[in-house]
Amino acid sequence: MSVSKKKQSVILNNRNEYKKRSDSWQKFGHFRQFKNFEQKDFWETRIFGAMSLIIIGIVLFLNATGALSWSIWLNFLKFWPLFLVSLGISIIFSGSRLLKFLGAFINFIILLVIFGFAIYDPVSTNWFFFPSFINSQTQESSYTITASEFSLVKTMSLKTEVDFGQLTVKDSNSQDYLNVMSTYYVEVGKPLIEKSYSETHLAVNFTSNRKTNPLFNTQNLQYDLELGQSSLPTDLMLKFGAGSGTVNLSRQKIRDLQAEVGAGTLELNFTEAAVPDGDVQLSAGLGNIKLTLPKNIGLKLNYKVGLGSLTLNNEQLAAGAGNGNFTNDYFKSVEKSLEINVEVGLGSIEIYTK
């Protein structure tokens, strides 16, 4: 073979090799474009996954600050069958780009619904979800714990737990221990009242029916409690969810006081005769507590504040995360002094002396 033919053969081989490599690189380029397309598709569908993580993080934050109870995670687990539904939706909607997007969106909505029911906890043992759609008729009831039922009572405790509605608590000169007037939905059922007597102590628990659904009308729910036997040392415990509540005590001898508010508003008004002489604890999650005490009372506040606020006579003592204490000038010099332990999540607590 001549030299010229050898050169032509080498050139031809180089051209073929270059063409093969060029085709290979071109295919690799198409593959990279395909990979980039798949990555874009995957990124779009995982938006809802990221949003779900954000919601879970917010709920955990509210748990940590005390605005929401940790028990909502137990309520969350009540809906475990929906997790299987969500898995099935992910399998069905696993085809095209649009189907994946729709599947992720539907699962995100399911998560929001589960969290909504878990936070508001409308689930009862009979899964009675929508009472106000069945019947909006209300009914009134009254209940009295008379003096003749328990004749040797020396101390009393009243524990009141109202999830939603309007609450009032006041005292009177009645000789009965407690009188209750309630307005409730017929299909929901009247509130529960439990009483026990042991060693001269009368314990009363008042609970609104937990079938009440906060997602619907609750403005007609009314609970009026009237305390009697004003000279009887009484422990008062109030746990209030959503709505508004008012406590007006002018003569009742109160020992310990505990008031906890979720997302509602609660006003506590005490005259000098009714100021608690025991432990006082106030806790506000997302709601507001307004406490009014007599002027010139000795006051010491021990507080833990999340992102909410604590004020005394319109002067801010704490805002944002922080712990501390405050003592006014009268605490050690006057006869009547009060120490209050305060916890605030995202809500507010206002204290007034006048």
KEPA-457707 format. One record per residue: x, y, z of N, C-alpha, C, CB in turn. Coordinates in steps of 0.05 Angstrom, whole numbers, padded with zeros to 5 digits, always signed. Glycine has a CB too. Example, Ala and Ser with C-alpha at 12.3 -4.5 7.8 and 13.67 -1.06 7.14 Angstrom:
+00264-00114+00156+00246-00090+00156+00264-00066+00156+00226-00089+00181 +00257-00045+00142+00273-00021+00143+00258+00001+00157+00282-00012+00114 
***
This chain:
+00017-00024+00000+00000+00000+00000+00018+00025+00000-00019+00000+00025 +00011+00043-00017+00027+00068-00019+00022+00086+00006+00020+00083-00045 +00040+00105+00008+00038+00123+00031+00013+00139+00030+00062+00142+00031 +00005+00148+00006-00019+00165+00003-00044+00150+00011-00022+00175-00026 -00045+00124+00004-00068+00108+00011-00069+00103+00041-00067+00081-00004 -00046+00100+00053-00045+00096+00082-00056+00121+00096-00016+00090+00092 -00048+00145+00086-00057+00170+00098-00087+00172+00096-00044+00194+00086 -00097+00165+00071-00126+00166+00067-00141+00148+00086-00133+00160+00038 -00129+00124+00090-00142+00104+00108-00143+00115+00137-00127+00077+00107 -00121+00127+00146-00119+00138+00173-00139+00161+00177-00091+00148+00180 -00141+00178+00156-00159+00200+00158-00188+00190+00159-00156+00219+00133 -00194+00170+00143-00221+00158+00143-00228+00146+00170-00224+00137+00121 -00209+00132+00181-00214+00120+00208-00218+00141+00229-00190+00102+00216 -00202+00163+00228-00206+00184+00247-00233+00197+00244-00184+00206+00243 -00242+00200+00219-00269+00212+00215-00290+00194+00227-00274+00216+00185 -00288+00168+00222-00308+00149+00233-00308+00150+00264-00302+00121+00223 -00284+00151+00275-00282+00152+00305-00294+00178+00315-00252+00149+00314 -00288+00200+00301-00299+00225+00310-00329+00225+00309-00288+00248+00293 -00340+00213+00287-00369+00211+00284-00382+00195+00306-00377+00200+00257 -00368+00172+00313-00379+00156+00335-00379+00171+00361-00362+00130+00338 -00357+00185+00367-00356+00200+00392-00376+00223+00391-00328+00211+00396 -00379+00235+00368-00399+00257+00366-00427+00247+00371-00397+00271+00338 -00434+00224+00359-00460+00212+00364-00464+00205+00393-00464+00187+00346 -00442+00195+00405-00444+00187+00434-00448+00212+00451-00418+00173+00443 -00433+00233+00446-00437+00258+00462-00465+00270+00458-00415+00278+00455 -00475+00268+00433-00501+00279+00427-00523+00264+00443-00507+00278+00397 -00520+00237+00443-00539+00220+00459-00537+00227+00488-00533+00190+00454 -00513+00231+00498-00509+00238+00526-00522+00265+00532-00479+00239+00533 -00520+00283+00513-00533+00309+00516-00563+00307+00518-00526+00328+00494 -00575+00290+00501-00603+00285+00503-00610+00272+00530-00613+00267+00480 -00594+00254+00539-00599+00241+00564-00598+00262+00587-00577+00219+00569 -00579+00280+00586-00577+00301+00607-00602+00319+00606-00552+00318+00604 -00611+00325+00581-00635+00341+00579-00659+00326+00591-00641+00349+00550 -00660+00300+00586-00682+00283+00597-00680+00283+00627-00681+00255+00586 -00656+00280+00638-00652+00280+00667-00661+00306+00679-00623+00274+00674 -00653+00328+00666-00661+00354+00676-00692+00357+00676-00649+00377+00659 -00705+00346+00655-00734+00347+00654-00746+00332+00678-00744+00336+00628 -00735+00308+00683-00745+00292+00704-00741+00306+00731-00732+00264+00704 -00718+00319+00734-00713+00333+00759-00732+00356+00763-00684+00343+00760 -00739+00370+00741-00758+00391+00743-00785+00380+00752-00761+00406+00717 -00793+00358+00739-00818+00345+00746-00819+00338+00775-00824+00321+00728 -00798+00325+00785-00797+00317+00813-00797+00341+00832-00771+00300+00818 -00784+00362+00824-00784+00386+00841-00812+00398+00844-00764+00407+00830 -00827+00398+00822-00854+00410+00823-00872+00394+00842-00866+00411+00795 -00870+00367+00841-00887+00351+00858-00879+00352+00888-00887+00322+00849 -00854+00357+00893-00846+00358+00921-00850+00385+00935-00817+00350+00923 -00862+00404+00920-00870+00429+00933-00888+00423+00957-00883+00448+00913 -00908+00405+00952-00927+00399+00973-00915+00384+00996-00950+00383+00961 -00894+00369+00990-00879+00356+01012-00865+00376+01030-00859+00336+01001 -00854+00396+01017-00840+00418+01032-00861+00433+01049-00825+00437+01013 -00884+00439+01037-00905+00454+01051-00915+00438+01075-00928+00461+01033 -00917+00411+01071-00925+00394+01093-00906+00395+01117-00929+00365+01084 -00880+00395+01110-00859+00397+01131-00861+00424+01146-00831+00393+01119 -00867+00445+01131-00870+00471+01143-00893+00471+01163-00875+00493+01122 -00916+00459+01155-00939+00458+01173-00933+00442+01198-00963+00446+01158 -00920+00419+01194-00913+00403+01217-00894+00418+01236-00900+00377+01208 -00875+00433+01224-00857+00449+01241-00872+00471+01256-00836+00462+01223 -00892+00484+01244-00907+00504+01258-00923+00492+01281-00926+00518+01238 -00935+00469+01276-00950+00456+01298-00932+00449+01321-00964+00431+01287 -00908+00438+01315-00889+00431+01336-00880+00456+01351-00865+00417+01324 -00877+00478+01337-00870+00503+01350-00892+00512+01369-00864+00525+01329 -00917+00510+01360-00939+00517+01378-00940+00499+01402-00965+00517+01362 -00933+00473+01398-00932+00455+01421-00911+00464+01441-00926+00426+01411 -00887+00471+01430-00865+00479+01447-00871+00504+01463-00840+00483+01431 -00886+00523+01451-00892+00548+01465-00917+00546+01483-00897+00570+01445 -00930+00523+01482-00954+00520+01499-00980+00529+01487-00950+00534+01525 -00979+00539+01462-01003+00548+01449-01022+00525+01442-00996+00564+01424 -01010+00502+01436-01025+00478+01429-01016+00455+01447-01023+00470+01399 -01035+00439+01455-01028+00416+01472-01014+00394+01455-01053+00405+01486 -00996+00380+01468-00983+00357+01454-01002+00335+01448-00959+00347+01471 -01025+00335+01461-01045+00314+01456-01057+00314+01428-01067+00316+01476 -01052+00335+01413-01063+00335+01385-01051+00313+01368-01059+00363+01372 -01027+00304+01376-01014+00283+01360-01029+00256+01365-00984+00280+01367 -01041+00253+01389-01057+00229+01393-01083+00231+01376-01064+00226+01423 -01094+00255+01374-01117+00259+01357-01110+00254+01328-01129+00287+01360 -01085+00262+01320-01076+00259+01293-01075+00229+01286-01047+00271+01290 -01067+00212+01305-01065+00183+01299-01092+00170+01297-01049+00170+01321 -01113+00183+01306-01140+00172+01302-01147+00168+01273-01161+00189+01316 -01134+00184+01256-01141+00184+01228-01121+00166+01212-01141+00212+01217 -01109+00146+01225-01089+00130+01211-01100+00116+01185-01079+00109+01230 -01125+00109+01183-01134+00097+01157-01131+00116+01133-01164+00089+01159 -01131+00142+01138-01127+00161+01116-01099+00160+01105-01134+00189+01125 -01080+00150+01122-01053+00147+01112-01051+00126+01090-01033+00140+01135 -01067+00105+01093-01069+00084+01072-01082+00095+01047-01085+00060+01082 -01102+00112+01051-01115+00125+01028-01095+00143+01013-01139+00143+01038 -01079+00157+01029-01058+00174+01016-01038+00158+01001-01044+00191+01038 -01030+00135+01012-01012+00117+00997-01024+00107+00971-01003+00093+01015 -01049+00100+00973-01063+00090+00948-01065+00112+00927-01090+00081+00955 -01070+00136+00936-01071+00159+00917-01044+00163+00904-01080+00185+00931 -01022+00161+00919-00995+00164+00908-00989+00143+00887-00974+00162+00930 -00999+00118+00891-00995+00097+00871-01011+00102+00846-01001+00069+00883 -01036+00110+00850-01054+00114+00826-01044+00137+00809-01083+00119+00836 -01036+00159+00823-01028+00183+00809-00997+00183+00805-01037+00208+00823 -00986+00162+00794-00957+00160+00791-00949+00159+00762-00947+00136+00806 -00966+00167+00744-00960+00165+00716-00946+00190+00705-00985+00160+00700 -00962+00206+00692-00951+00230+00680-00945+00252+00700-00971+00241+00659 -00933+00273+00689-00926+00296+00706-00950+00309+00719-00911+00317+00689 -00972+00311+00704-00996+00323+00714-01009+00305+00736-01017+00327+00692 -01009+00279+00732-01020+00261+00752-01005+00262+00778-01020+00232+00741 -00978+00263+00776-00962+00265+00800-00968+00291+00816-00932+00264+00794 -00971+00312+00801-00978+00338+00813-01005+00337+00827-00978+00360+00792 -01025+00325+00814-01052+00323+00826-01051+00305+00851-01072+00312+00805 -01036+00283+00849-01034+00265+00872-01022+00278+00896-01018+00240+00865 -01000+00294+00891-00987+00308+00913-01006+00329+00925-00961+00321+00904 -01021+00342+00908-01040+00363+00917-01062+00350+00935-01053+00378+00894 -01073+00328+00926-01095+00314+00941-01084+00305+00968-01106+00290+00925 -01060+00294+00969-01049+00285+00995-01044+00309+01013-01023+00270+00989 -01036+00331+01002-01032+00355+01018-01058+00364+01031-01020+00378+01002 -01080+00364+01016-01106+00371+01026-01115+00352+01048-01127+00372+01004 -01110+00326+01044-01116+00306+01065-01101+00312+01091-01109+00278+01055 -01076+00320+01088-01060+00327+01112-01072+00351+01127-01031+00332+01105 -01080+00371+01112-01092+00395+01124-01117+00388+01139-01097+00416+01103 -01134+00371+01127-01159+00363+01140-01154+00348+01165-01176+00345+01121 -01134+00330+01165-01128+00314+01189-01118+00333+01211-01106+00293+01183 -01100+00351+01204-01090+00370+01225-01113+00388+01235-01068+00387+01213 -01131+00396+01218-01153+00412+01227-01170+00398+01247-01171+00420+01203 -01177+00373+01242-01194+00358+01261-01177+00351+01286-01204+00332+01248 -01152+00346+01283-01135+00339+01306-01132+00362+01326-01107+00330+01298 -01130+00387+01315-01127+00410+01332-01152+00417+01346-01117+00434+01315 -01175+00417+01331-01200+00424+01343-01214+00401+01358-01218+00435+01322 -01205+00377+01352-01215+00353+01367-01245+00351+01368-01204+00353+01395 -01259+00350+01345-01288+00346+01346-01295+00317+01346-01300+00360+01322 -01276+00299+01347-01281+00270+01344-01289+00259+01371-01257+00256+01333 -01313+00249+01373-01322+00235+01397-01323+00205+01392-01350+00246+01406 -01332+00191+01412-01332+00161+01409-01351+00152+01387-01340+00149+01436 -01372+00167+01381-01390+00159+01360-01386+00174+01334-01419+00163+01370 -01363+00189+01331-01356+00203+01307-01378+00222+01298-01349+00183+01285 -01387+00238+01317-01409+00256+01311-01398+00283+01302-01427+00260+01336 -01394+00286+01275-01379+00308+01265-01395+00334+01262-01367+00300+01238 -01419+00332+01252-01433+00357+01244-01459+00361+01257-01437+00355+01214 -01459+00367+01283-01484+00370+01298-01501+00393+01288-01478+00373+01327 -01489+00416+01281-01505+00439+01274-01518+00436+01247-01488+00463+01274 -01510+00416+01230-01524+00411+01205-01549+00394+01209-01505+00398+01185 -01550+00380+01232-01572+00362+01237-01596+00377+01248-01564+00339+01255 -01591+00393+01268-01612+00408+01282-01599+00431+01297-01628+00389+01301 -01610+00455+01294-01599+00478+01308-01616+00486+01332-01597+00501+01289 -01635+00469+01339-01652+00475+01362-01637+00473+01388-01676+00456+01362 -01641+00493+01405-01628+00494+01431-01647+00487+01453-01615+00521+01436 -01636+00479+01475-01652+00472+01498-01638+00482+01523-01657+00441+01500 -01654+00489+01544-01643+00498+01569-01646+00477+01591-01656+00525+01577 -01627+00477+01609-01629+00459+01631-01618+00472+01656-01614+00432+01626 -01626+00464+01679-01615+00474+01704-01608+00451+01723-01636+00493+01718 -01589+00457+01740-01580+00436+01759-01571+00450+01784-01557+00418+01746 -01578+00439+01807-01571+00452+01832-01560+00431+01852-01595+00466+01845 -01538+00437+01864-01528+00421+01886-01536+00435+01912-01496+00417+01885 -01555+00424+01925-01567+00437+01948-01552+00432+01974-01597+00428+01951 -01557+00448+01993-01544+00445+02019-01553+00420+02033-01549+00470+02037 -01577+00411+02028-01587+00387+02041-01574+00361+02031-01617+00385+02036 -01561+00362+02008-01548+00338+01997-01523+00332+02014-01541+00341+01968 -01508+00352+02021-01483+00349+02036-01483+00369+02059-01458+00352+02018 -01486+00359+02083-01490+00377+02106-01465+00384+02121-01510+00365+02125 -01443+00369+02117-01419+00374+02133-01395+00383+02115-01411+00348+02148 -01401+00397+02095-01380+00407+02077-01364+00430+02089-01392+00415+02050 -01337+00427+02089-01320+00448+02100-01303+00461+02078-01302+00437+02122 -01298+00447+02057-01283+00458+02034-01296+00448+02008-01253+00451+02036 -01292+00463+01987-01303+00455+01961-01284+00462+01939-01330+00469+01957 -01285+00446+01917-01270+00452+01893-01289+00450+01869-01246+00433+01890 -01286+00470+01851-01302+00470+01827-01283+00470+01803-01321+00495+01826 -01285+00449+01787-01269+00447+01763-01287+00450+01739-01253+00420+01762 -01282+00470+01723-01299+00476+01700-01283+00474+01674-01312+00505+01702 -01293+00457+01656-01280+00454+01630-01300+00458+01608-01267+00425+01628 -01297+00480+01594-01315+00488+01572-01298+00491+01547-01330+00515+01578 -01305+00475+01526-01290+00476+01501-01297+00500+01485-01295+00450+01486 -01323+00505+01482-01332+00526+01464-01358+00538+01475-01336+00516+01435 -01362+00564+01470-01387+00577+01479-01382+00601+01497-01404+00557+01493 -01402+00607+01512-01401+00630+01531-01403+00620+01559-01424+00651+01524 -01386+00629+01576-01385+00620+01604-01386+00644+01623-01359+00604+01609 -01403+00642+01644-01403+00661+01665-01402+00647+01692-01429+00680+01664 -01387+00657+01710-01385+00647+01738-01388+00671+01757-01358+00632+01743 -01406+00668+01776-01411+00690+01795-01418+00677+01822-01433+00709+01786 -01417+00693+01843-01425+00684+01869-01451+00697+01878-01403+00690+01890 -01463+00686+01900-01489+00696+01909-01491+00691+01939-01513+00683+01894 -01512+00699+01951-01517+00694+01979-01534+00669+01984-01530+00718+01992 -01536+00652+01963-01552+00628+01965-01539+00608+01984-01555+00615+01937 -01555+00591+01997-01544+00570+02014-01538+00544+01999-01564+00565+02036 -01546+00543+01974-01539+00520+01957-01510+00523+01949-01557+00518+01932 -01498+00500+01944-01469+00500+01937-01465+00510+01908-01458+00472+01940 -01482+00502+01890-01478+00509+01862-01504+00508+01847-01456+00491+01848 -01508+00528+01830-01531+00528+01812-01521+00532+01784-01552+00550+01820 -01530+00515+01765-01520+00515+01737-01544+00519+01718-01505+00490+01730 -01542+00538+01700-01561+00542+01678-01546+00538+01652-01575+00570+01680 -01556+00521+01635-01542+00515+01610-01561+00518+01586-01529+00487+01611 -01550+00528+01564-01564+00528+01538-01546+00512+01519-01569+00557+01528 -01557+00492+01507-01541+00474+01490-01558+00464+01467-01531+00450+01507 -01545+00453+01447-01559+00441+01424-01570+00414+01432-01540+00438+01400 -01595+00408+01423-01609+00384+01431-01593+00359+01423-01637+00383+01419 -01583+00359+01398-01569+00335+01388-01542+00332+01400-01567+00337+01358 -01531+00353+01412-01505+00352+01425-01507+00340+01453-01492+00379+01426 -01528+00347+01467-01531+00337+01494-01523+00358+01515-01515+00312+01498 -01534+00356+01538-01528+00375+01559-01501+00369+01572-01551+00375+01581 -01490+00389+01586-01464+00386+01598-01465+00365+01620-01454+00412+01609 -01440+00356+01627-01437+00335+01647-01429+00347+01674-01417+00314+01638 -01442+00338+01695-01436+00348+01722-01431+00324+01740-01459+00366+01733 -01407+00323+01751-01399+00301+01769-01392+00313+01796-01375+00285+01758 -01400+00299+01817-01395+00309+01844-01386+00285+01861-01420+00323+01856 -01368+00291+01880-01359+00271+01898-01354+00284+01925-01333+00257+01888 -01358+00268+01946-01355+00279+01974-01337+00260+01989-01383+00282+01987 -01317+00272+02002-01298+00256+02017-01286+00273+02040-01276+00244+01999 -01290+00264+02064-01278+00276+02088-01283+00306+02089-01247+00271+02088 -01308+00314+02087-01318+00341+02089-01310+00359+02065-01308+00354+02114 -01299+00346+02043-01292+00362+02019-01311+00354+01997-01263+00357+02011 -01323+00374+01984-01341+00369+01961-01327+00377+01936-01367+00385+01965 -01324+00359+01917-01311+00364+01891-01332+00362+01869-01288+00343+01886 -01333+00383+01853-01352+00385+01831-01337+00389+01805-01373+00408+01836 -01343+00373+01785-01332+00376+01758-01354+00383+01738-01317+00350+01750 -01351+00405+01725-01370+00413+01704-01357+00412+01677-01382+00441+01710 -01368+00397+01658-01355+00394+01632-01376+00398+01610-01342+00367+01629 -01370+00416+01591-01388+00418+01568-01385+00393+01551-01382+00444+01551 -01406+00386+01536-01406+00362+01520-01385+00365+01498-01434+00356+01509 -01367+00345+01496-01344+00347+01477-01353+00341+01448-01322+00328+01485 -01379+00335+01444-01388+00331+01416-01389+00358+01401-01415+00318+01416 -01389+00380+01415-01392+00406+01402-01370+00410+01381-01391+00428+01423 -01378+00419+01357-01359+00422+01336-01352+00452+01332-01371+00411+01310 -01328+00460+01336-01320+00488+01334-01321+00499+01306-01293+00492+01345 -01322+00482+01286-01323+00491+01258-01350+00503+01251-01315+00469+01239 -01370+00500+01269-01396+00510+01263-01405+00528+01285-01416+00486+01260 -01431+00537+01284-01441+00557+01302-01441+00547+01331-01468+00565+01293 -01428+00562+01349-01428+00556+01377-01436+00579+01394-01401+00546+01386 -01446+00601+01381-01452+00625+01396-01476+00621+01415-01457+00648+01377 -01493+00601+01409-01516+00597+01426-01511+00579+01450-01538+00585+01410 -01486+00570+01453-01479+00553+01476-01472+00572+01499-01454+00535+01469 -01488+00569+01521-01485+00587+01544-01485+00570+01569-01508+00607+01544 -01465+00576+01587-01463+00562+01612-01460+00582+01634-01439+00542+01612 -01479+00583+01652-01479+00602+01675-01478+00587+01701-01505+00620+01674 -01456+00592+01716-01452+00578+01741-01453+00599+01764-01424+00564+01741 -01468+00592+01784-01471+00610+01807-01463+00595+01833-01501+00620+01810 -01443+00606+01846-01433+00594+01871-01449+00605+01895-01403+00599+01874 -01455+00588+01914-01467+00596+01939-01448+00590+01962-01494+00581+01943 -01459+00591+01986-01442+00586+02010-01417+00602+02008-01436+00555+02012 -01419+00629+02008-01397+00646+02002-01374+00644+02023-01406+00674+02001 -01380+00635+02047-01360+00633+02068-01345+00606+02066-01372+00635+02095 -01352+00589+02047-01340+00563+02044-01314+00566+02028-01359+00543+02031 -01290+00558+02039-01265+00560+02024-01267+00543+01998-01242+00550+02041 -01262+00555+01975-01267+00542+01950-01243+00545+01931-01291+00555+01936 -01235+00522+01920-01215+00521+01899-01229+00523+01872-01197+00495+01901 -01219+00541+01855-01232+00545+01829-01212+00539+01806-01243+00574+01826 -01220+00521+01789-01204+00513+01766-01220+00517+01740-01194+00483+01769 -01209+00533+01722-01224+00539+01697-01206+00532+01674-01231+00569+01697 -01218+00515+01656-01204+00509+01631-01223+00516+01608-01196+00478+01630 -01215+00536+01593-01233+00548+01573-01220+00546+01546-01240+00577+01580 -01235+00537+01526-01224+00533+01499-01228+00558+01482-01237+00510+01485 -01251+00559+01467-01256+00582+01449-01283+00594+01457-01256+00573+01420 -01285+00620+01452-01309+00635+01460-01302+00657+01479-01330+00616+01472 -01320+00664+01497-01315+00684+01516-01326+00676+01544-01328+00711+01508 -01311+00684+01564-01319+00677+01591-01315+00700+01610-01303+00652+01601 -01332+00701+01631-01331+00723+01651-01334+00711+01678-01352+00745+01645 -01316+00718+01696-01318+00709+01724-01320+00734+01742-01293+00691+01732 -01342+00737+01756-01345+00760+01774-01350+00749+01802-01369+00778+01765 -01331+00753+01820-01333+00744+01847-01328+00767+01866-01312+00721+01853 -01348+00771+01884-01347+00794+01903-01347+00786+01932-01370+00812+01897 -01355+00760+01937-01357+00752+01965-01347+00724+01970-01386+00753+01974 -01343+00708+01950-01335+00680+01953-01307+00678+01964-01337+00665+01926 -01303+00661+01983-01276+00657+01995-01261+00637+01977-01278+00646+02025 -01243+00648+01961-01228+00632+01941-01201+00625+01953-01225+00647+01914 -01193+00600+01951-01166+00592+01959-01148+00591+01935-01167+00564+01974 -01147+00569+01921-01130+00566+01898-01146+00573+01873-01118+00537+01895 -01132+00585+01853-01144+00593+01828-01126+00584+01805-01149+00623+01826 -01138+00569+01786-01124+00561+01762-01142+00568+01738-01117+00530+01762 -01131+00583+01719-01146+00591+01695-01129+00586+01671-01154+00621+01697 -01140+00570+01652-01125+00563+01628-01143+00569+01604-01117+00533+01628 -01133+00584+01585-01148+00592+01561-01134+00582+01536-01152+00623+01560 -01149+00570+01518-01137+00562+01493-01137+00584+01472-01152+00538+01482 -01160+00588+01459-01161+00609+01438-01183+00629+01444-01166+00597+01411 -01195+00628+01468-01217+00647+01475-01207+00670+01491-01238+00632+01490 -01227+00684+01503-01221+00707+01521-01235+00702+01547-01230+00734+01508 -01221+00708+01569-01232+00703+01596-01226+00727+01613-01220+00677+01608 -01246+00738+01626-01244+00760+01644-01248+00750+01673-01263+00783+01637 -01230+00757+01690-01231+00750+01719-01232+00775+01735-01207+00732+01727 -01254+00779+01750-01257+00803+01766-01261+00795+01796-01281+00820+01756 -01244+00805+01813-01245+00799+01842-01246+00824+01858-01220+00781+01850 -01264+00825+01877-01263+00846+01898-01245+00837+01920-01292+00852+01909 -01240+00854+01939-01221+00848+01960-01229+00823+01976-01218+00872+01979 -01255+00819+01981-01265+00797+01996-01260+00770+01982-01294+00800+02003 -01259+00771+01955-01257+00746+01940-01229+00741+01929-01276+00747+01917 -01209+00758+01935-01182+00754+01924-01171+00727+01935-01163+00777+01933 -01161+00710+01917-01151+00684+01926-01128+00687+01947-01140+00668+01902 -01128+00669+01966-01107+00669+01987-01089+00645+01984-01119+00670+02014 -01091+00630+01962-01074+00607+01957-01057+00611+01932-01090+00582+01956 -01052+00588+01918-01037+00589+01893-01054+00599+01870-01026+00561+01887 -01042+00616+01854-01056+00627+01830-01039+00621+01805-01061+00657+01833 -01051+00608+01786-01038+00602+01761-01055+00611+01737-01031+00571+01759 -01042+00626+01719-01056+00635+01695-01040+00625+01671-01059+00666+01695 -01055+00614+01651-01042+00604+01627-01058+00611+01603-01038+00573+01629 -01045+00625+01583-01059+00633+01558-01043+00622+01535-01062+00664+01557 -01057+00606+01518-01044+00595+01494-01045+00616+01471-01057+00569+01485 -01067+00615+01456-01071+00634+01435-01091+00656+01444-01082+00621+01410 -01103+00653+01466-01124+00671+01475-01115+00693+01493-01145+00655+01489 -01134+00704+01508-01129+00727+01525-01142+00724+01552-01139+00753+01512 -01127+00731+01573-01138+00731+01600-01135+00759+01611-01123+00710+01619 -01157+00770+01622-01157+00796+01634-01164+00793+01663-01176+00816+01619 -01146+00799+01681-01150+00796+01710-01151+00824+01723-01127+00779+01723 -01173+00829+01738-01176+00854+01752-01177+00849+01782-01202+00869+01743 -01159+00863+01797-01156+00860+01826-01160+00887+01839-01129+00847+01833 -01165+00887+01866-01168+00912+01880-01142+00929+01879-01176+00907+01909 -01146+00954+01882-01123+00973+01881-01106+00969+01906-01132+01002+01879 -01080+00974+01904-01061+00973+01927-01057+00945+01938-01070+00992+01949 -01063+00925+01922-01058+00898+01931-01028+00891+01926-01077+00877+01917 -01016+00876+01945-00989+00867+01940-00988+00846+01918-00977+00855+01966 -00969+00849+01900-00970+00832+01876-00942+00823+01869-00983+00846+01853 -00939+00797+01865-00914+00785+01854-00921+00767+01831-00899+00769+01877 -00907+00771+01809-00912+00756+01784-00887+00740+01777-00920+00775+01762 -00891+00714+01773-00870+00697+01762-00880+00688+01734-00865+00672+01781 -00866+00696+01713-00877+00692+01686-00858+00678+01668-00884+00719+01675 -00871+00663+01649-00857+00651+01626-00873+00659+01602-00856+00619+01629 -00861+00673+01584-00875+00685+01561-00862+00674+01535-00874+00716+01562 -00878+00664+01517-00868+00655+01491-00867+00678+01472-00886+00633+01480 -00885+00679+01452-00886+00701+01433-00908+00720+01440-00889+00690+01405 -00922+00716+01462-00944+00733+01470-00935+00757+01487-00965+00718+01485 -00953+00767+01504-00946+00790+01520-00959+00789+01547-00955+00816+01506 -00947+00802+01567-00957+00805+01594-00956+00834+01601-00941+00788+01614 -00979+00845+01610-00980+00873+01617-00992+00877+01645-00997+00890+01597 -00984+00897+01659-00995+00905+01685-01002+00934+01684-00974+00900+01708 -01029+00939+01687-01039+00966+01685-01030+00980+01659-01031+00983+01710 -01032+00966+01638-01025+00975+01610-00996+00980+01606-01040+01001+01605 -00979+00972+01625-00950+00974+01621-00939+00946+01616-00936+00986+01646 -00924+00943+01595-00915+00917+01586-00892+00908+01604-00905+00919+01557 -00896+00884+01615-00875+00871+01631-00858+00852+01615-00888+00856+01655 -00870+00839+01596-00856+00820+01579-00869+00817+01552-00854+00792+01593 -00853+00815+01531-00863+00811+01504-00842+00795+01489-00869+00838+01489 -00850+00774+01475-00830+00757+01463-00820+00736+01483-00807+00773+01451 -00803+00719+01474-00794+00697+01491-00778+00708+01515-00777+00677+01475 -00785+00698+01539-00770+00706+01562-00783+00698+01588-00766+00735+01562 -00767+00693+01608-00777+00687+01635-00768+00709+01654-00767+00659+01644 -00783+00712+01676-00775+00732+01695-00795+00734+01718-00771+00759+01682 -00792+00755+01734-00811+00759+01756-00812+00789+01761-00802+00744+01782 -00835+00797+01774-00840+00825+01781-00853+00826+01808-00857+00838+01759 -00845+00845+01824-00857+00850+01850-00863+00879+01854-00838+00840+01873 -00888+00886+01861-00894+00914+01864-00887+00924+01891-00924+00919+01859 -00890+00950+01896-00881+00962+01921-00897+00954+01945-00882+00992+01918 -00921+00943+01941-00939+00937+01964-00936+00909+01974-00967+00943+01956 -00921+00892+01960-00922+00863+01965-00916+00856+01994-00902+00849+01947 -00897+00869+02006-00889+00862+02034-00901+00881+02055-00859+00862+02036 -00912+00903+02046-00921+00923+02065-00951+00923+02071-00913+00950+02056 -00967+00908+02054-00996+00908+02058-01005+00881+02068-01010+00915+02032 -01029+00881+02079-01039+00856+02091-01047+00836+02070-01064+00862+02108 -01058+00845+02047-01067+00827+02026-01047+00827+02003-01095+00835+02017 -01033+00804+01999-01014+00801+01977-01021+00776+01962-00985+00801+01988 -01012+00777+01937-01019+00754+01919-00995+00748+01901-01044+00761+01902 -00988+00723+01899-00967+00714+01881-00980+00698+01858-00946+00696+01897 -00973+00705+01834-00985+00694+01810-00964+00682+01792-01002+00715+01795 -00968+00657+01784-00951+00644+01764-00965+00646+01737-00946+00614+01772 -00950+00658+01718-00962+00664+01692-00947+00650+01670-00961+00695+01687 -00962+00638+01651-00951+00626+01627-00966+00636+01603-00952+00594+01629 -00951+00646+01583-00964+00657+01559-00950+00644+01535-00961+00688+01558 -00967+00634+01516-00956+00623+01491-00955+00645+01470-00973+00600+01482 -00976+00645+01453-00978+00666+01432-00999+00687+01439-00984+00653+01405 -01013+00683+01461-01034+00701+01469-01025+00724+01486-01055+00686+01483 -01042+00732+01505-01035+00755+01522-01049+00752+01549-01042+00782+01509 -01037+00763+01570-01049+00765+01596-01047+00794+01606-01036+00745+01616 -01070+00805+01613-01070+00832+01623-01079+00832+01652-01090+00850+01605 -01064+00846+01669-01071+00848+01697-01075+00877+01704-01048+00835+01715 -01097+00882+01719-01104+00910+01727-01109+00910+01756-01129+00920+01711 -01101+00932+01770-01107+00937+01798-01122+00963+01799-01082+00937+01816 -01147+00962+01807-01163+00987+01808-01187+00984+01827-01172+00996+01780 
***
